[in-house]
Amino acid sequence: MADCDCLAGCPFFNDKMGGAPALATLYKKQFCRGQFESCARHIVFKALGKPGVPGDLFPNQIEIARKIVGTQ
C-alpha cells in the first residue's frame, strides 16, 4: 500500500490536532500509510480542496465527510 499524497501538509498526520496518541497511531497506519482513499480528510480534500477540510475532522469520520461533500 502506498502512503497518502497529502502527508506533508496534513494536520492529522503531523500531530497538529488533539486526540489520543495511541489511537492516532492506529489511524495513521490504517489511513495515512494504507487505505488513504477511505480517509475522511482525504475524501473532503479531493472534493473541495484543502480549505474545505474541517480542522477537527478525523480520518475515521467517513459519514461526516460524505455529508460535507454531499454524497449522502
C-alpha positions in Angstrom: 0.0 0.0 0.0 1.1 3.5 -0.8 1.4 6.5 1.5 -1.2 9.3 1.2 -0.1 12.1 -1.1 -1.2 14.6 1.5 1.1 13.6 4.3 3.4 16.6 4.2 0.6 19.1 4.8 -1.9 17.0 6.8 -2.5 18.4 10.3 -3.6 15.0 11.5 -0.6 13.1 10.2 1.7 15.8 11.6 0.2 15.7 15.1 -1.3 19.2 14.9 -4.7 18.0 16.1 -5.6 16.9 19.6 -6.5 13.4 20.4 -5.3 10.2 21.8 -1.8 9.4 20.6 -2.4 5.6 20.6 -5.5 5.9 18.5 -3.8 8.4 16.2 -1.0 5.9 15.6 -3.6 3.2 14.6 -5.3 5.7 12.2 -2.1 6.7 10.7 -1.2 3.1 9.9 -4.7 2.3 8.6 -5.4 5.5 6.6 -2.2 7.6 6.1 0.1 4.7 5.3 -2.6 2.4 3.9 -6.1 2.9 2.6 -5.8 6.7 2.3 -8.6 6.7 -0.3 -11.0 5.9 2.5 -9.7 8.6 4.9 -12.4 11.2 5.6 -9.9 14.1 5.4 -8.7 12.8 2.0 -12.2 12.5 0.7 -13.0 16.1 1.5 -9.7 17.3 0.3 -10.1 15.7 -3.1 -13.7 17.0 -3.4 -13.3 20.6 -2.0 -9.6 21.3 -1.7 -7.6 22.0 1.5 -9.8 24.9 2.7 -12.9 22.6 2.7 -11.4 20.2 5.2 -12.6 20.9 8.8 -9.7 21.2 11.2 -11.3 18.7 13.6 -12.1 16.0 11.1 -10.6 12.7 11.9 -9.7 10.0 9.3 -12.4 7.6 10.5 -15.3 10.2 10.3 -16.5 9.0 6.8 -20.1 9.8 7.4 -19.3 13.4 8.2 -17.0 13.6 5.1 -19.9 12.3 2.9 -22.2 15.0 4.3 -19.7 17.7 3.7 -19.1 16.7 0.1 -22.8 15.9 -0.5 -22.6 12.3 -1.3 -25.0 11.1 1.3 
